[in-house]
Amino acid sequence: MGDVARYYIKDPLLLKFIDTGCYCWSLVPADMIPIINAGMVFSDRHYGGVNYPEGGLGKIAQKLAEALQKAGSQIQYQARVTKIITE
């Protein structure tokens, strides 16, 4: 993304905005993010507004953990993984 942005855009403030947006979304600057991902970063903010789960992104993990436990799985936090059983 960074190479494409710097090829077409010369305004340093706009480039900084692009870098900041990419970093906030993916924790890397624009020159390290694929352009398809950067497109999602900016379209998510403009087309139809921002669409995140109510209560934040952590709700996805929380609901997944609840469903796994309801299905009989056991979740151990901060435990060292030595083997993964898929049966």
C-alpha positions as CSV (number, residue, x, y, z in Angstrom):
1,M,0.0,0.0,0.0
2,G,2.7,2.4,0.9
3,D,4.5,2.2,-2.4
4,V,1.3,2.8,-4.3
5,A,0.3,5.7,-2.1
6,R,3.7,7.4,-2.4
7,Y,3.6,6.9,-6.2
8,Y,0.3,8.8,-6.6
9,I,0.1,11.0,-3.5
10,K,2.7,13.7,-2.7
11,D,0.9,15.5,0.2
12,P,2.8,14.5,3.4
13,L,-0.2,15.1,5.6
14,L,-2.4,12.8,3.5
15,L,0.4,10.2,3.5
16,K,0.7,10.4,7.3
17,F,-3.1,9.9,7.5
18,I,-2.9,6.8,5.4
19,D,0.0,5.4,7.5
20,T,-1.8,6.2,10.7
21,G,-5.0,4.5,9.5
22,C,-3.1,1.4,8.4
23,Y,-1.2,1.3,11.6
24,C,-4.3,1.6,13.8
25,W,-6.0,-1.3,11.9
26,S,-3.1,-3.7,11.4
27,L,-0.2,-2.4,13.7
28,V,2.1,-1.9,10.7
29,P,2.6,1.2,8.6
30,A,1.2,1.4,5.1
31,D,4.4,0.3,3.4
32,M,4.0,-3.1,5.1
33,I,0.3,-3.8,4.5
34,P,-1.1,-5.3,1.3
35,I,-3.2,-2.9,-0.7
36,I,-6.3,-5.1,-0.4
37,N,-6.1,-4.8,3.4
38,A,-5.6,-1.1,3.2
39,G,-8.6,-0.8,1.1
40,M,-10.7,-2.5,3.7
41,V,-9.2,-0.2,6.4
42,F,-10.5,2.9,4.6
43,S,-13.8,1.5,3.1
44,D,-14.8,0.3,6.6
45,R,-14.7,3.9,7.8
46,H,-16.7,5.4,4.9
47,Y,-19.1,3.0,3.2
48,G,-22.0,2.4,5.6
49,G,-20.1,3.4,8.6
50,V,-18.0,1.3,11.0
51,N,-19.3,-2.2,11.6
52,Y,-17.9,-3.6,14.8
53,P,-19.6,-5.8,17.3
54,E,-21.4,-4.1,20.2
55,G,-19.1,-4.2,23.1
56,G,-15.9,-4.3,21.0
57,L,-14.0,-6.9,19.1
58,G,-13.4,-8.9,22.3
59,K,-17.0,-10.0,22.1
60,I,-16.2,-12.3,19.2
61,A,-13.7,-14.2,21.3
62,Q,-16.0,-14.2,24.3
63,K,-19.0,-15.6,22.4
64,L,-16.7,-18.2,20.7
65,A,-15.4,-19.3,24.1
66,E,-19.0,-19.5,25.5
67,A,-20.1,-21.6,22.5
68,L,-17.1,-23.9,22.9
69,Q,-17.8,-24.4,26.6
70,K,-21.5,-25.0,26.0
71,A,-20.5,-27.7,23.5
72,G,-18.3,-29.4,26.2
73,S,-14.9,-28.0,25.5
74,Q,-12.6,-26.8,28.2
75,I,-10.6,-23.6,27.9
76,Q,-7.5,-23.0,30.0
77,Y,-6.1,-19.5,30.0
78,Q,-2.3,-18.8,30.2
79,A,-1.6,-22.6,30.0
80,R,1.4,-24.0,28.1
81,V,0.2,-25.9,25.1
82,T,2.1,-29.2,24.5
83,K,-0.5,-31.1,22.5
84,I,-3.7,-30.2,20.6
85,I,-6.4,-32.8,20.6
86,T,-9.0,-32.4,17.8
87,E,-11.2,-35.4,18.5
